[in-house]
Amino acid sequence: MIHITKVVRFEMAHAIADYPGDCRNIHGHSYELHVTVTGRNVTVDDFLLYPGFEVDFKELKKLIYASITELLDHKIILSSRFLSEHSEIQTIENLIIWEIEPTAENILIFIKNKLIATLPEYIKLENLKIFETHDSYAEWYSNSLV
């Protein structure tokens, strides 16, 4: 089986309510998201029908942009708990409010759910990896229980 990975980047800010360190303050990251999928299981016999592509990178990029990048890029994600303690910022134009804390793990699960709901039937999401910094990331595998 062949896996196809598309890497996308977006800028986003967040804060973690009551975190005992600097992450309790609104701050931003340059996120790097790796989306790995499988597709049609193309064989040599399929070459004329599907010109050798499991999944076209351009198609995957468009799907990721429409469901993830466009939604999260240059946004601030804060929890309702954080906002209950900082009501003065509830009117920020690019604010997205979640019921849960926007940790790397929760952002990844959000992305997983969005992509699974968006991807066509012939594209199976296999793996996601989101880098919050160059040396820190969260990862999800399709065979995991999450």
ROSEDREN-830377 format. One record per residue (C-alpha): residue number from 1; residue in one letter; z negated, y negated, x. Coordinates in Angstrom, 3 decimals. Example, Ala and Ser with C-alpha at 12.3 -4.5 7.8 and 13.67 -1.06 7.14 Angstrom:
REM ROSEDREN-830377
PT  num  residu        up     north      east
PT    1       A    -7.800     4.500    12.300
PT    2       S    -7.140     1.060    13.670
REM end
This chain:
REM ROSEDREN-830377
PT  num  residu        up     north      east
PT    1       M     0.000     0.000     0.000
PT    2       I     0.880    -3.465     1.234
PT    3       H    -1.487    -6.383     0.754
PT    4       I    -0.242    -9.971     0.618
PT    5       T    -2.580   -12.851     1.512
PT    6       K    -2.076   -16.525     0.759
PT    7       V    -4.368   -19.092     2.393
PT    8       V    -4.999   -22.378     0.600
PT    9       R    -7.247   -25.300     1.419
PT   10       F    -9.009   -27.828    -0.752
PT   11       E   -11.691   -30.489    -0.429
PT   12       M   -14.735   -30.324    -2.677
PT   13       A   -18.306   -31.587    -2.825
PT   14       H   -21.432   -30.009    -4.243
PT   15       A   -25.210   -29.981    -4.028
PT   16       I   -27.762   -27.239    -4.596
PT   17       A   -30.701   -28.252    -6.810
PT   18       D   -34.111   -27.967    -5.145
PT   19       Y   -32.688   -26.464    -1.951
PT   20       P   -35.237   -26.852     0.870
PT   21       G   -32.744   -28.456     3.255
PT   22       D   -29.844   -30.895     3.473
PT   23       C   -27.726   -28.956     0.960
PT   24       R   -29.911   -30.430    -1.790
PT   25       N   -27.897   -33.649    -1.275
PT   26       I   -24.320   -34.121    -2.421
PT   27       H   -22.032   -33.239     0.485
PT   28       G   -18.468   -32.034     0.949
PT   29       H   -16.592   -29.200     2.582
PT   30       S   -13.031   -28.452     3.560
PT   31       Y   -12.775   -25.065     1.882
PT   32       E   -10.339   -22.408     3.027
PT   33       L    -9.570   -19.732     0.439
PT   34       H    -7.865   -16.430     1.287
PT   35       V    -6.358   -14.698    -1.743
PT   36       T    -5.235   -11.105    -1.144
PT   37       V    -3.207    -9.234    -3.748
PT   38       T    -1.027    -6.192    -4.205
PT   39       G     2.088    -6.186    -6.297
PT   40       R     5.011    -4.074    -7.317
PT   41       N     4.647    -1.361    -4.642
PT   42       V     8.234    -1.966    -3.581
PT   43       T    10.154     0.926    -2.053
PT   44       V    13.461     0.891    -0.210
PT   45       D    15.159     1.908    -3.478
PT   46       D    13.773    -1.224    -5.150
PT   47       F    15.282    -3.533    -2.538
PT   48       L    18.174    -4.667    -4.733
PT   49       L    15.964    -5.201    -7.781
PT   50       Y    13.092    -6.952    -5.987
PT   51       P    14.470    -8.207    -2.694
PT   52       G    11.749    -6.494    -0.662
PT   53       F     8.822    -8.544    -1.991
PT   54       E     5.536    -7.095    -3.158
PT   55       V     4.657   -10.584    -4.347
PT   56       D     6.624   -13.691    -3.458
PT   57       F     4.401   -16.040    -1.408
PT   58       K     5.866   -19.031    -3.271
PT   59       E     4.994   -17.496    -6.638
PT   60       L     1.455   -16.691    -5.481
PT   61       K     1.011   -20.223    -4.124
PT   62       K     2.072   -21.723    -7.481
PT   63       L    -0.333   -19.470    -9.378
PT   64       I    -3.244   -20.330    -7.077
PT   65       Y    -2.460   -24.039    -7.207
PT   66       A    -2.294   -24.112   -11.011
PT   67       S    -5.489   -22.133   -11.590
PT   68       I    -7.680   -23.068    -8.600
PT   69       T    -6.540   -25.822    -6.250
PT   70       E    -5.569   -28.311    -8.942
PT   71       L    -8.865   -27.677   -10.717
PT   72       L   -11.228   -27.931    -7.715
PT   73       D    -9.547   -30.164    -5.114
PT   74       H   -11.379   -33.479    -4.625
PT   75       K   -13.969   -32.608    -7.265
PT   76       I   -17.762   -32.631    -7.234
PT   77       I   -19.461   -29.574    -8.718
PT   78       L   -23.091   -29.963    -9.697
PT   79       S   -25.376   -27.844   -11.815
PT   80       S   -26.882   -29.100   -15.054
PT   81       R   -30.244   -28.598   -13.344
PT   82       F   -29.228   -30.958   -10.515
PT   83       L   -27.978   -33.527   -13.039
PT   84       S   -31.198   -33.382   -15.042
PT   85       E   -32.900   -34.783   -11.949
PT   86       H   -30.090   -37.270   -11.120
PT   87       S   -28.884   -38.588   -14.464
PT   88       E   -27.429   -41.730   -12.853
PT   89       I   -24.413   -39.765   -11.549
PT   90       Q   -23.417   -37.974   -14.772
PT   91       T   -20.490   -40.333   -15.345
PT   92       I   -18.678   -39.702   -12.056
PT   93       E   -14.997   -39.298   -12.896
PT   94       N   -14.312   -36.162   -10.842
PT   95       L   -17.540   -34.342   -11.761
PT   96       I   -17.541   -30.719   -12.934
PT   97       I   -20.815   -29.473   -14.398
PT   98       W   -21.849   -25.831   -14.114
PT   99       E   -24.839   -24.053   -15.599
PT  100       I   -25.329   -22.260   -12.266
PT  101       E   -25.710   -23.634    -8.754
PT  102       P   -22.361   -24.140    -6.959
PT  103       T   -23.138   -21.926    -3.972
PT  104       A   -20.290   -20.375    -1.987
PT  105       E   -21.005   -17.084    -3.756
PT  106       N   -20.855   -18.630    -7.238
PT  107       I   -17.732   -20.622    -6.370
PT  108       L   -16.099   -17.379    -5.241
PT  109       I   -17.008   -15.553    -8.471
PT  110       F   -15.651   -18.522   -10.469
PT  111       I   -12.374   -18.333    -8.529
PT  112       K   -12.200   -14.545    -8.976
PT  113       N   -12.587   -14.835   -12.745
PT  114       K    -9.992   -17.628   -12.982
PT  115       L    -7.442   -15.721   -10.913
PT  116       I    -7.908   -12.435   -12.757
PT  117       A    -7.323   -14.274   -16.041
PT  118       T    -4.240   -16.045   -14.641
PT  119       L    -2.363   -13.506   -12.523
PT  120       P     0.478   -11.608   -14.182
PT  121       E    -0.070    -7.929   -14.920
PT  122       Y     1.934    -6.751   -11.907
PT  123       I    -0.257    -8.676    -9.434
PT  124       K    -3.674    -7.159    -8.709
PT  125       L    -6.358    -9.230    -7.043
PT  126       E    -7.763    -7.182    -4.150
PT  127       N    -9.857    -9.540    -2.030
PT  128       L   -11.084   -13.114    -1.856
PT  129       K   -12.653   -14.906     1.057
PT  130       I   -13.814   -18.508     0.923
PT  131       F   -14.827   -20.367     4.047
PT  132       E   -17.288   -23.166     3.407
PT  133       T   -17.300   -24.021     7.104
PT  134       H   -15.245   -22.606     9.974
PT  135       D   -17.910   -19.962    10.646
PT  136       S   -19.449   -19.289     7.208
PT  137       Y   -17.773   -17.549     4.313
PT  138       A   -18.360   -15.444     1.209
PT  139       E   -16.127   -12.481     0.426
PT  140       W   -15.330   -10.368    -2.643
PT  141       Y   -13.557    -7.000    -2.778
PT  142       S   -11.959    -5.518    -5.889
PT  143       N   -13.907    -2.289    -5.454
PT  144       S   -17.225    -4.151    -5.509
PT  145       L   -19.471    -4.234    -8.565
PT  146       V   -19.384    -8.033    -8.871
REM end
